[in-house]
Amino acid sequence: MSAQTDTQGSVTTVYKVSGMSCGHCEGSVSGEISEIAGVTSVKAVASTGEVTVVSEAALDEEAVRAAVDEAGFELVGRA
C-alpha cells in the first residue's frame, strides 16, 4: 500500500514521527503541520507514531520535517 494517495484533488500522506507519547504531543505536531500552506487535515496518533496529513497537493517533506521539529519531535519519514 502506498503511503501517499491522490483522491479528488487532495493528497493523503502518512508520516512516522518519533517522540509523541500523549494527546498534548499529538496536538503540538498537528498544530505545526496544519500551518503549512495547502494542508487541509492532520491526524496524529501518539500510540502508533503516525501522522496522517491531507493536503491540496504533495507537500515538501522538508517543510513537514521543519514543522515536526518546531513541535519538538523528529520526523522519521513516510510510513
N, C-alpha and C positions, 0 to 999 in steps of 0.2 A: 504494500500500500504506500502510495506517495504521501510525503509529509506536506505537500503543497497541492491544493486543488483549486481549479477555477470554476466558479459557479455563478451564473447570472451576473457577470460584471464584477464579481468580487473574488478575492483570493484568500484561502484559508491556509495558514501555515502553523505548524506545531513546533515549538521550540522547547529544548530542555534547559532548565535553569537550576543551578545548584545553590543550596543555602536556604531555601524557603522552608519554614517549619510551622507556620501558623497563618491564620487569617489576615493578620496585620501585614505579614510578608507578601501574601497574595495581593493585598490592596496596594502596597507600595509598588510592586512590579507592574500591576495593571495600570495604575495611575500614570507612571512614567511612560509606558508603551503607548497609552491612549493619547499622549500628546504628540506622537509622530503624525505628520500630515498624511491623510488618507486612511488612517486606522478607524474602523467603524465599530469594532468589538474586541474585547480582550477578556479571556477567562484563564486565570492562573489557579493551579491546583497544587498546593504545597505537598500533599502526600505522594504525588507522582513526580513532582518537579516539572510538570508540563504546563506550558503557556500556549493557549490557542489564540491566534490573532487573525481576525478577519479584516481585510483592507481592500480598498478600491483597486489596487494594483500591487504587484510584488514589491515587497519592502527591501531596502538596502539593509543587509544583515549587520553592517557596521552601525547603522542608526539604531537598530534593535539592541545591539551589544552596548552601545553608549547609554541607552535608556535603562537597561538592566543594571549596568554599572552604577548609574546615578542612584538607583534604588538600593544599592549596597549588596548586589548579588552578582553571580557570574553566569553569563550565557555560555552553555556548553556547546550548543549547536542546534541543528534541526533534529527533531525526534524521528 
